[in-house]
Amino acid sequence: MDTIYLSPDGWDWVLDANGDIAVASDPYSLAQDAASAIRAFEGECWYDTALGVPYWQQILGQLPPLSLVRAQMIAAAMTVPEVVSAQVFFTGFVNRVLSGQVQITTADGTTAAATI
């Protein structure tokens, strides 16, 4: 499924070569959707407040083990339709900002990754 392409640097819309809003296609669109699910705070999605990661409840202001943070992020990524498995890799922790990558696999075995 296609989705609006979001710049990995600023997580904002970008334009394509024609000046139109850029679109991402499978399999990257699924990885980007998983990354968006990971970036969502639990309760933030007004149409389904159960979606998202419990950042306020279990992560921010706490000192949780990275295994808990990773497990919560994987659970959020798994809510994306067509994603059958997900892995989360952390690549940095600078100025209290955790960065990394989510790698997803679809039912047909296709894999893709996006930054988180």
N, C-alpha and C positions, 0 to 999 in steps of 0.2 A: 504494500500500500504506500502511496506517495504521501509526503508530509512537507511542510515548509522547512527548508534547510536553515539550520541555525549555525552561525559561526562558532567554531569550537573555542575561539578566544574570548568572545564577549557574550555568547549564547543569545545572539540577536539576529534578526533577519538580515539577509544580504541580497544583493541584486545579481542576476546572471548577466551574461555578455550583452543581452538585448535590453537591459535595464528593467527587466521584470523581476518579481520576487522569485528567488531561487527555490527549486524544489528538489528534495532528496527522494530517491527511489530505493526499493528493496535491493540488497539487504541492509544497507546503511540506515535507511529510514527506521527500521525496527530497532537498531542499536541506538539511534538518536532518541526514539521514543522511550527506550529503557532508561537512558540517561536522564530524560525529562522526568520520568517516574521517580528516579532516585533524587532528583533535585526538589521534588514536591514535598512540602511539609505535611504531615498527617493533619487532616482537617482543613487544609487549604483548598482542596477541590470541592467547591460548594455542591456539585452534583453528586458526589460520593465522598463524604468526609472520612471514610475508612481508608481511602487511598493515601499514599505517601509514606514517608519515613517518619517515625516518632522522634524527630529532632528535639523538640521542646521537652517532651516527656522523658526521654531516655538518653539523649546524647549531649546536647548543648548544656553547658554549666555543670556537667558531670565529668567523670574520668572513666568512661566505659572502655573495656578491652576492645581492640581493633576487630576481634572476631565477632563481637556483637554488632558493631557498626557495619561490617561486611555482610553479616547475615541479614540485617535489616535492609540493606541496599539490594541484595540479591532478591529478597522477597518482593521488594518494590519492582524490580526489573521483570520478575516473573508474572506480574499482572498484565504485561503487554501481550495482546493476542498474537499468536504464532510463535512466541518465544517459548522454547521447551527447556532450555537451560541457560544459565547466566553465571559468569564469573566476574568478580570485582578485584582489581589490582590497584593498590595505592602506590603512587609515585612520588609524593612529596607532602610535607607538612611545614609550610612557611607562613609566618605571621598568623598563626591559628587558622590557616586555610588548608584543608585536606584536598589533595588532588589525586586523580587516578584515571582509570579506564574501566569501562564495562565491556565485556565481550559476551555476545549472545550467540546462540545456536538455534536455528529453526528446525521444524519437523523434517525437512528434506536434507538436513545436514549442513546447510549454508551457515557460515559464521560471519560476523561483522563486529566492529568495535567502535566505540565513541568515547570521548573524554567526559569525565565527571569532575 
